[in-house]
């Protein structure tokens, strides 16, 4: 007897591995914090921020080329290997159906990287991380205007409260506002736009293709500026640059895997553990602790982010119920 095809709702349940997704996201948060600590170490020891970013993209590109060769086995470990030439995975990686979109999102990722790298070179890791958590709220705004998604009054209220949390961290009028503390806000804005465009690109291209173009464009653009800022790294600095690129690639891959194993509404709140990692690494590596206002403002931002994820879960359940009802009918 032929097996009955899975319904859309059954497919979602069958592919759902929330615990593994949560572990991937928690690990990604730790790797990102380690990644940011390397940036701060290199930039505060005299390496130009643009050169640090170049190292991040150059070695990220190497990571992506390696990952492309094994991605097929990671994506479908039980599938029979297709008959193909050894270079086929890299050829498929180059085939972007929307190259203009990939180029634009890659430039936005580059801008996000440079802005955040500048931020962590001047302020502590925890403060930069807390302010950067405003990104999901910016995504909500952009989703409304660019993707035409429905956003209710509760989510708009959460966005407003989240920005109040940012103001608590920044402390306008109390000497905290400076060029550096505003950089994570700008980075979150460009990062949110990048993520929205990535959601659109995912309709046409694979994750490996998106990772490759982001690394390639960043590496090429920054390479053009290297003659202006280049300072020959020591062997230790080369190792740190390599660790920077590979940890960045690993963290992004873990995030992709996390969101493929479980819905965003379930696992998204766990990304806020990154603030704990950033504080711990900042203290151990740089002997720096955030101000009490960073914890208060960060708590407000995190609370609104978790509430937004809760609302997304409710909406996801409603959509799933609608799909199930249509299947029954």
Number of C-alpha atoms within 10 A of each C-alpha: 3 4 5 6 8 10 12 13 13 12 11 15 11 10 11 16 16 18 14 15 26 22 15 23 29 24 21 24 25 20 23 22 26 21 22 24 22 21 25 26 17 19 20 14 10 9 19 18 22 21 23 25 22 26 23 27 31 23 22 29 24 17 21 27 19 12 20 22 16 12 16 15 13 12 10 10 11 8 9 8 10 7 7 8 8 9 9 12 18 18 11 14 21 15 12 17 14 13 15 10 16 25 17 16 25 24 19 23 23 25 18 23 22 18 22 25 23 23 25 26 22 16 16 23 27 28 27 29 26 28 29 23 23 26 24 24 25 22 22 22 20 19 18 13 11 13 14 10 12 10 13 9 8 12 22 15 12 21 23 14 18 28 20 15 27 26 16 21 27 21 16 12 7 7 8 14 14 10 11 18 22 19 24 28 25 19 28 25 22 24 27 25 23 23 19 19 21 19 12 15 21 12 10 13 20 15 17 22 22 25 23 24 22 24 26 19 21 26 21 13 14 19 18 10 13 14 9 10 12 14 12 10 14 9 9 9 17 13 12 21 27 20 19 28 27 22 24 23 24 20 22 18 19 21 19 17 18 26 21 15 19 21 18 18 19 18 23 22 20 18 21 22 15 23 24 16 21 29 21 18 21 22 16 11 14 14 11 16 18 18 12 11 17 24 18 16 24 27 17 22 32 23 18 24 26 22 17 24 20 18 17 17 16 13 13 15 12 12 12 15 13 12 15 15 10 9 11 7 6
